[in-house]
Amino acid sequence: MNLAECYRILGLTPRATLAEVKESYRRLARQYHPDANPGDTKAHEKFIQLHEAYRQLLAIVPLASSPVTAKGETKADTSRWAEMAREGVTSPRPTTPRPPEEKEKTPPRKEPTPEPTAKSQETSPLGEELKGKKSPLRPNPYLSDFDNRLKEKAYIQLQSLLKYKRFLRAIALVEGLAQRLPNDIEVKQWQAITYQRFGRNLVDDGDWEKACIYLKKALRTDPKNRALWAEVEMDFRRMQAMI
């Protein structure tokens, strides 16, 4: 189910806010709930589609529609960090470094740190990899400060989703970002790479028909990327050898 289908199923446009997504889902879920339609298989299938569309849109809409707080984050960012922590995906929040002279005059204050759990210890290498490093992204002068911050946060989250092979959420995230920033070349590249990575995973799983769809989709998204063409060609050769 792609992003356009999610909006269509909920009767919304891509400009819908988070509140509109929730309101539409609740209204339609009550209408098509199996308890309200006993024995109606079509209503049951519609209810399942509504739930899947709502789940995918929740990963996207907060990024684009939530208001910005005084710290430069959206309210959805705060809940997103909590959700990622529950799922074992650790990504550091951006911090503002103190000027050197302030560090010399005032000793750094030690913040209390929670006792690490077994799950956080397993995923700590990702956090250590990103901690203290500058973002590899250069601000796009044609984007607003908010969109540049949004793009950077999406990039970090996309890396985590691909690392843990959460491909459907990664696709939903990058497709939503591409709709908001349709002229950003980097976002198109991320979108194509996400399709290719999912296609490669499908090859490994033996789902060759679906793998072909996503590998071709990757090439259509970024047709001038020679490195991408080489990777996709390698995936097709592997698939032919397995068949």
Legacy VTK file of the C-alpha trace (Angstrom):
# vtk DataFile Version 3.0
C-alpha trace
ASCII
DATASET POLYDATA
POINTS 243 float
0.000 0.000 0.000
1.612 3.256 -1.125
1.127 6.666 0.428
-1.420 7.877 -2.135
-3.609 4.845 -1.416
-3.400 5.540 2.323
-4.774 9.045 1.829
-7.458 7.766 -0.571
-8.646 5.053 1.835
-9.037 7.623 4.613
-10.691 10.110 2.238
-7.961 12.721 2.704
-5.528 14.793 0.644
-1.716 14.817 1.127
-2.112 18.190 2.893
-4.155 16.635 5.715
-3.025 17.401 9.264
-2.466 14.845 12.002
-5.761 15.827 13.641
-7.623 15.292 10.363
-6.016 11.871 9.895
-7.059 10.778 13.388
-10.588 12.157 13.042
-11.134 10.453 9.670
-9.759 7.139 10.920
-11.955 7.116 14.028
-15.070 7.996 12.045
-14.494 5.348 9.368
-13.326 2.731 11.881
-16.624 3.065 13.748
-18.499 2.741 10.451
-16.683 -0.393 9.233
-15.875 -2.061 12.561
-16.628 -5.839 12.466
-18.810 -5.525 15.577
-21.019 -3.048 13.730
-21.109 -5.220 10.584
-21.345 -8.864 11.691
-20.835 -11.292 8.812
-19.952 -8.530 6.322
-16.613 -9.576 4.798
-16.299 -6.406 2.712
-16.655 -4.238 5.803
-14.051 -6.375 7.571
-11.582 -5.960 4.676
-12.250 -2.218 4.617
-11.546 -2.023 8.353
-8.189 -3.788 7.865
-7.270 -1.366 5.059
-8.206 1.600 7.251
-5.999 0.356 10.064
-2.994 -0.201 7.760
-3.423 3.194 6.066
-3.701 4.922 9.442
-0.586 3.141 10.742
1.497 4.234 7.750
0.281 7.840 7.811
1.129 8.180 11.496
4.793 7.695 10.543
4.619 10.596 8.074
1.997 13.213 8.878
3.445 14.370 12.244
6.700 15.307 10.509
4.960 17.684 8.161
2.033 19.031 10.174
2.992 19.407 13.837
3.763 22.891 15.236
7.339 23.783 16.127
8.257 24.214 19.798
10.626 26.801 21.236
13.498 24.319 20.940
13.002 24.024 17.199
11.390 20.584 17.393
7.864 19.599 16.517
5.580 18.118 19.133
5.545 14.992 16.990
9.338 14.826 17.282
9.046 14.367 21.043
6.620 11.470 20.702
8.693 10.066 17.850
11.838 9.932 20.021
9.854 8.091 22.698
8.455 5.647 20.136
11.915 4.988 18.691
13.300 4.388 22.178
10.561 1.840 22.903
11.391 0.004 19.683
15.116 -0.037 20.410
16.157 2.588 17.837
18.465 5.137 19.406
19.173 8.428 17.667
20.536 11.441 19.536
18.613 14.679 19.614
20.448 17.650 18.136
22.138 19.743 20.807
23.515 23.270 20.782
27.202 23.305 21.848
28.384 25.945 24.277
30.991 28.485 23.150
34.570 27.535 24.200
34.899 30.438 26.629
31.783 29.364 28.514
33.150 25.849 28.887
36.337 27.238 30.457
34.501 29.515 32.890
31.696 27.206 33.911
32.295 23.507 34.601
29.893 21.263 32.699
26.899 20.169 34.702
26.412 16.439 34.915
22.967 15.376 33.839
21.475 12.312 35.551
21.452 9.380 33.175
18.952 6.529 33.476
20.182 3.027 34.106
20.683 1.389 30.679
18.446 -1.543 29.931
19.453 -4.680 28.078
17.603 -3.489 24.987
19.301 -0.086 24.920
22.702 -1.730 25.309
22.042 -3.861 22.250
21.322 -0.811 20.095
23.910 1.523 21.607
26.425 1.133 18.732
24.104 3.127 16.470
23.845 5.890 19.043
27.626 5.961 19.506
28.113 6.108 15.755
26.013 9.251 15.431
26.852 10.864 18.777
29.063 13.913 18.550
29.268 13.867 14.760
28.079 16.674 12.546
25.290 15.917 10.134
26.616 14.889 6.688
23.850 16.968 5.104
24.473 20.466 3.873
21.562 22.867 4.350
19.644 23.438 1.144
19.533 27.225 0.571
16.212 26.866 -1.260
14.522 25.299 1.779
13.298 26.969 4.946
15.085 26.348 8.241
12.181 24.170 9.333
12.350 22.019 6.190
16.121 21.650 6.532
15.695 20.466 10.139
12.872 18.185 9.049
15.056 16.718 6.315
17.944 16.110 8.725
15.729 14.356 11.277
14.171 12.215 8.540
17.645 11.274 7.281
18.724 10.046 10.722
15.501 8.114 11.232
15.709 6.614 7.733
19.196 5.286 8.489
17.863 3.602 11.614
14.865 2.076 9.833
17.045 0.644 7.061
19.578 -0.659 9.581
16.861 -2.613 11.380
15.150 -3.628 8.097
11.889 -1.820 8.837
11.416 -1.262 5.135
7.690 -0.466 5.047
8.097 2.314 7.602
11.196 3.541 5.755
9.238 3.706 2.485
6.351 5.538 4.141
8.795 8.026 5.690
10.740 8.785 2.509
7.617 8.965 0.312
6.074 11.490 2.681
9.286 13.522 2.674
9.394 13.398 -1.143
5.842 14.745 -1.300
6.781 17.662 0.942
10.114 18.332 -0.848
9.397 17.220 -4.443
12.326 19.151 -5.972
15.019 17.984 -3.553
17.497 15.763 -5.420
18.886 14.171 -2.255
15.442 13.086 -1.103
14.843 11.449 -4.499
18.119 9.562 -4.088
17.099 8.356 -0.605
13.743 7.255 -1.988
15.381 5.239 -4.778
17.898 3.658 -2.397
15.095 2.671 -0.015
13.216 0.943 -2.844
16.414 -0.846 -3.907
17.218 -2.013 -0.378
13.691 -3.361 0.047
13.906 -5.069 -3.350
17.190 -6.722 -2.380
15.636 -7.969 0.854
12.722 -9.423 -1.126
15.208 -11.239 -3.387
16.764 -12.816 -0.303
13.281 -13.845 0.885
12.440 -15.421 -2.483
9.606 -12.976 -3.273
10.947 -12.322 -6.768
7.822 -10.828 -8.334
7.576 -8.126 -5.681
11.358 -7.660 -5.761
11.185 -6.828 -9.491
8.532 -4.190 -8.809
10.623 -2.339 -6.225
13.926 -2.664 -8.082
12.355 -1.163 -11.212
10.709 1.487 -9.056
14.147 2.443 -7.727
15.457 2.990 -11.263
12.428 5.075 -12.259
12.849 7.267 -9.185
16.539 8.069 -9.791
17.304 7.036 -13.405
20.616 8.932 -13.692
22.272 7.315 -10.677
24.929 4.998 -12.145
25.835 3.468 -8.795
22.177 2.601 -8.237
21.954 0.975 -11.675
24.985 -1.177 -10.834
23.416 -2.313 -7.543
20.069 -3.103 -9.174
21.788 -5.007 -11.988
23.625 -7.064 -9.365
20.317 -7.816 -7.616
18.731 -8.991 -10.870
21.704 -11.264 -11.586
21.415 -12.781 -8.114
17.703 -13.320 -8.624
18.245 -15.043 -11.991
20.848 -17.327 -10.433
18.417 -18.275 -7.648
15.595 -18.994 -10.100
LINES 1 244
243 0 1 2 3 4 5 6 7 8 9 10 11 12 13 14 15 16 17 18 19 20 21 22 23 24 25 26 27 28 29 30 31 32 33 34 35 36 37 38 39 40 41 42 43 44 45 46 47 48 49 50 51 52 53 54 55 56 57 58 59 60 61 62 63 64 65 66 67 68 69 70 71 72 73 74 75 76 77 78 79 80 81 82 83 84 85 86 87 88 89 90 91 92 93 94 95 96 97 98 99 100 101 102 103 104 105 106 107 108 109 110 111 112 113 114 115 116 117 118 119 120 121 122 123 124 125 126 127 128 129 130 131 132 133 134 135 136 137 138 139 140 141 142 143 144 145 146 147 148 149 150 151 152 153 154 155 156 157 158 159 160 161 162 163 164 165 166 167 168 169 170 171 172 173 174 175 176 177 178 179 180 181 182 183 184 185 186 187 188 189 190 191 192 193 194 195 196 197 198 199 200 201 202 203 204 205 206 207 208 209 210 211 212 213 214 215 216 217 218 219 220 221 222 223 224 225 226 227 228 229 230 231 232 233 234 235 236 237 238 239 240 241 242
